Amino acid sequence: MNAREKFLSVMRMEDGDYSGVQLPKVEFGYWAGTIRRWFDQGLKKVEDIDEDIADGIAVMANKNIYAKMEKAEDKNVAPVFGLDPYLTKFPIDYSPLHEEEIVEKTDTHITYRDEYGVLNKNDVKRTSLPMEISHPVRDWESWEAYKVGYDHSTIEDRLPPDWDKLAGLLKDRDFPIRLGGTNGGFLGFPRQIMGITTYMVKLYDDPKLIHDICDTFLDFLLAYYGRITKDIDVDCILIWEDMAGKGGSLISPAHFKEFLTPRYKKMVNFSKDMGVDIVLTDSDGFVEGLIPLIVETGVTGMYPFERAAGNDLLKIRDSFPDFQIMGGIDKRVLFVDSDRGRIDAELEIVQKMLKKGRYIPHIDHFVSQDCTLDNFTYYRNRLNEIIDRFNKQ
């Protein structure tokens, strides 16, 4: 099986039955600084990482659709460990098509207004998350001016170049594709354009505004995704939120049901109409309290299940036997002060999860710069051996 067939076989399997199933060997991605450190630790360099990519920028473990995408594609780690390409994000632009504007640049810092109109400040090489100074949407007046950027007439301008050629090339691809990514959710989008504080206050003070933002964005997404799926068969749809921290959900169950549930259900129905039976969510943080709410909407799975936030994979699997799970391997066992006993204990959890099915194991987000090449090598080789055993069933 190729990577696409493997992904689909796991997502659609029943009750741990591995007949006709092949597990892919994948990772989510790496920070650029991780790979650069691994070069110094003995990783064979297949290709340099562009110097314009800061250490704190992700290098994706998927197969990019074309050379210049949002994130660079890993060319160094996958060949060493025989990894399959991860779920590729189809190129999507959720912004109102604004151009980035540099407001001020010094030797140490840069202040800029990004494509969403958010004013940010960062170090000059943008090695970390930026400090958000101001946001374009504050009230009804600013929203009415902003929402014109999401007219259906903008959709053709958002498609990748050489559309017909691209659609033809992707017909017989050997890797899985998802529709959806950063800011493509119904908490993720309003938070991006309003800022987290304004967003959470407006949930109480002006819920009609949040509903209008979510309805406008949903209408836009269904038209945008509908245009793409007219010519391209995608393997899943992703609703991106990042809606939890270490303490749990950013919003209450009541607010989830009011603002997210109806839009999730419409997205699930749209997916079914398009012949797409896999709808995933992406959130960092402690998500155990969110999963019951997500399952009720018809969404079928989630990733990456950060372990440092307290997520218990076996508990989640026992509570939701059919929920599709990807990730969940604690990256901290690969840190310099760890040992192989801790790695083996983590892989024991993986084996128990695999026996229950609908699980694709990988590190619980990007592999961080704290992870050593030696520990990663031991972990990845052991995990590959485990996957090989399951694939022989």
Buried (B, 14 or more C-beta within 10 A) or exposed (E): BBBBBBBBBBBBBEEBEBEEBBBBBBBBBBBBBBBBBBBEEEBEEEEEBEEEBBBBBBBBBBBBBEEEBEBBBBBBBBEBBEBBBBBBBBBBBBBBEBEEEEEEEEEEEBBBBBBBBBBBBBEEBBBEEBEBEEBBBBEEEBBEEBBEBBEEEBBEEBBBEEBEEBBEEBEEBEBBBBBBBBBBBBBBBBBBBBBBEBBBEBBEEBEEBBBBBBBBBBEBBBBBBBBBBEBBEBBBBBBBBBBBEEEBBBBEEEBBBBBBBBBBBBBBEBBEEBEBBBBBBBBBBBBBEBBEBBBEBBBBBBBBBBBBBEBBBEEBBEEBEEBBBBBBBBBBBBBEEBEEEBBEEBBEBBEEBBEBBBBBBBBBBBBBBBBBBBBBBBBBEBBBEBBEEBBEE
